[in-house]
């Protein structure tokens, strides 16, 4: 028997299969610093212990998306080592904050399988749960990924596709301290929950160009060893002709770009759904715009929630895009991310 792990192919998965992913990861300060270096994220809660303490924390929690990547990376060798592409996410929640020194791990259950009609690949749907060292849930999400088949000549005919909620329910009990004061000089933004309106659009002006070095180091940081991201020799022989950027990096960059206009929306409560609409490659420049889908009041009097749609565009300024889809409902070729997510933002009463 070979001692080499070649990863799972489509035929290796079965509905209800439970997978305990190896390599628990203890979060370090170096992880936090590198994340800022790779993304340019500027949210004050994750940058300053002083700001975090003013908001009721003992110390600053790490960025929600950094925690997502570090935890998500655990699943790659079992789920997507032989992936063609990560297709989408749904029902992502962040139940508890994570801090430097915490250790995260992950388990997954296969909840759906759909063989593609060409017989060469199939889509695997999984439900993954991340825990900290105390067994507290820190991440809960569903995703689907297109995976190569070993036997491309035999059709299985399997088509069991799960259903997903349209949005993640809002809990009455949100596990974060009471926000008594927000220093707008420190956060860089003066707008609070009451200042946003349903239907409002924010065209974020900044663009970020992704280099191969950024992508390679970031994906290594997350211990994400999917071949499509690392093996340039292999990818040159594919129709893409080069390595594919990890979609999670595009999410992080879009979130970093959205800072300008959403400076006080420093907590991601949930990601309702997300689509990687087109591939991103080294040298592409990412722009983004955000639409306010809904404003959601909460029974707590210190915070509200905004349901947002952030669309990431490559090599074209976001204000030039009026609709990310064409007349046939297909995404334009330069749309790389369509993310529906919910953020927590303080109310005006917390303004310093």
C-alpha positions, 0 to 999 in steps of 0.5 A: 500500500502506498504511503503517499496521500494523493488526495480524494477524487470524486469517486472517493466521496460518499453522502454522509461521509465524515472527515476529520481533517489533520493539522490543527493550527495555533494562531500566531502574531506572525499570522496576523501581520502577514495577513495585513501584508497580503491584503492591506486590511485596515479594520481597527478592531483587528489592528489595535489592542487599544481599540479592541479594549475600548470596544469591550474585548480583553485583546483584539480578536483576529480578522474573521477572514484570517480565521476562515482561511486558517481553518478552511486550509485544514480541509483542502488535502481531503476535499479539494487537493484534486480540485478544478475550482472552488465554486461557492459558499453558503451559510458561513457563520462566525459564532465565536471570536478567535485570538492569537494563541488559540488553536483551530481545527476542522471536520467536514461531512459530505452533504451532496454529490453531482457528477458532471455530464462530461464524466470527467469531474463532479461537484462535491458539497460539504458542511464543515465545522471549525473548533477552537482548543476548548471545543467552541465552534468558531466557524460553520460553513458549506461549500461546493468544489469541482473535483477530478474523477479517477475513472473518466470513462464510467458514469455514476449518474449521481446527482444529490444536490443539497439546498441552502438557506437564502440567508443566515438567520440572525441570532438574538444572542450575538457573542460579542461585548457591549459596544459602549464607545467607538472612537471615529478618529481611531477607526477612520470612519464616521458612519454608523448603522443609522447612516446606511440605507437599503439600496445604497451603493458604495463604489470603493475607489482603491484597486489592488493588484495581485502578484504571484508572490502575494498569492503564493505566500498567502496560500502557503500561510493558510496551508492550502496545498491545492494543486491549481494554486501551486503547481505551475508546471501542471497548470501550464498544460491546462486550458488556463495555462497558469496557476489559479488564484485561491478564491478566498484571497479575492474575498479578503482583498474585496473586504479590504477594499470595502473598508473605504465606506464601511470603516466601522463595520468591523465584524463579519456576522455571516456569509450568506452565499458567495460565487467565484464567477471567473478565475483570477490570475497573477497580475490582475487588479481587483476593484470592488463595489458594495450594495446595501441589501438590507439594514437589520435592527437588533434587540441590542441597542448598541449594534445593528446589522447590514446585509451587503453584496460586494462585487469584485471586478478585475481590471476595470473600475467598479463604477463602470459596472452597472450590473455584474450580469449580462442580459442572459443572466451570466456573469460578465467575464471580468466579475470575479466575486459576488459575495452576499454577507452580513456585517455588524456595525455599531449604532450612533449612540456609541459614537465618541 
